[in-house]
Amino acid sequence: MSGVVYDAGVLIGAERNDRALWADHRVRLEGGMIPVVPAAVVAQVSRSPRQAQLRRLLRGCDVAELGEGTAHRVGRILARACTSDVVDGAVVAAAIDHGAAVMTRDRSDIAHLLRSAGSKLPIIDV
């Protein structure tokens, strides 16, 4: 495994100044691991330019764009899983692209999508 993809729960925890989450994030950065955050996750959590902690976290992350090719792959993942949450689909697509674990508060939905995509990537609970 070469990294981690952050789901919305991580960004929400950062904004709420969850100290354990921040410590975990720091360890990743100090170890040379740059977490990936799909742009769809940022859109789901971003509500105000005053979310300073959210922006601070994102400065240490690679925000993965949701271009047309990725959007089609997300759609196929969702179709296989018979679900419709585009953000969760984008998280799973990013994890597969990077061979990365998913860090989430939504284990059951992410696990279902990973299984449907034929992936056994690990899930880290927030």
SEZA-606065 format. One record per residue (C-alpha): x, y, z. Coordinates in steps of 0.02 Angstrom, whole numbers, padded with zeros to 5 digits, always signed. Example, Ala and Ser with C-alpha at 12.3 -4.5 7.8 and 13.67 -1.06 7.14 Angstrom:
BEGIN
+00615-00225+00390/+00684-00053+00357/
This chain:
BEGIN
+00000+00000+00000/+00070+00167-00049/-00041+00293+00038/-00209+00345+00104/-00365+00428+00035/-00462+00539+00154/-00652+00532+00154/-00764+00672+00220/-00752+00612+00401/-00568+00655+00405/-00598+00832+00342/-00740+00856+00466/-00628+00793+00607/-00492+00914+00556/-00613+01059+00554/-00670+01009+00729/-00487+01009+00782/-00484+00823+00827/-00311+00810+00905/-00289+00623+00871/-00332+00650+00689/-00210+00794+00675/-00073+00689+00757/-00105+00547+00635/-00101+00669+00488/+00064+00742+00549/+00143+00568+00563/+00093+00533+00383/+00168+00696+00321/+00328+00674+00420/+00343+00499+00346/+00333+00571+00171/+00154+00512+00137/+00044+00640+00051/-00140+00596+00080/-00258+00606-00068/-00426+00694-00053/-00547+00684-00200/-00613+00855-00252/-00790+00788-00226/-00749+00762-00042/-00690+00942-00028/-00853+01000-00108/-00953+00895+00015/-00869+00973+00168/-00822+01150+00115/-00952+01275+00173/-00859+01437+00209/-00693+01522+00175/-00677+01533+00364/-00647+01346+00383/-00465+01376+00426/-00430+01201+00492/-00501+01121+00335/-00390+01228+00225/-00240+01193+00337/-00266+01005+00317/-00287+01019+00129/-00120+01111+00112/-00037+00945+00157/-00142+00841+00038/-00155+00805-00147/-00330+00854-00203/-00378+00736-00344/-00485+00815-00480/-00641+00731-00544/-00616+00739-00732/-00724+00657-00863/-00629+00492-00867/-00634+00474-00679/-00817+00523-00676/-00858+00380-00795/-00759+00257-00687/-00850+00318-00532/-01015+00290-00622/-00965+00111-00666/-00914+00077-00485/-01081+00144-00424/-01177+00041-00553/-01089-00120-00498/-01129-00080-00317/-01309-00027-00354/-01280+00136-00258/-01277+00320-00303/-01161+00414-00184/-01042+00501-00303/-00927+00560-00163/-00902+00384-00095/-00875+00323-00273/-00742+00456-00300/-00655+00403-00139/-00651+00221-00196/-00591+00268-00371/-00450+00373-00297/-00401+00232-00179/-00393+00108-00322/-00294+00231-00430/-00165+00255-00292/-00168+00080-00217/-00209+00168-00055/-00307+00134+00104/-00467+00231+00134/-00482+00330+00296/-00668+00351+00333/-00810+00355+00458/-00918+00263+00331/-00841+00089+00334/-00994-00008+00275/-01028+00096+00119/-00844+00107+00071/-00819-00081+00100/-00969-00118-00011/-00901-00008-00150/-00726-00082-00137/-00796-00259-00146/-00905-00212-00294/-00752-00142-00382/-00656-00303-00348/-00534-00219-00229/-00470-00278-00061/-00389-00114-00010/-00388-00081+00178/-00505+00036+00269/-00446+00141+00416/-00584+00197+00535/-00582+00378+00592/
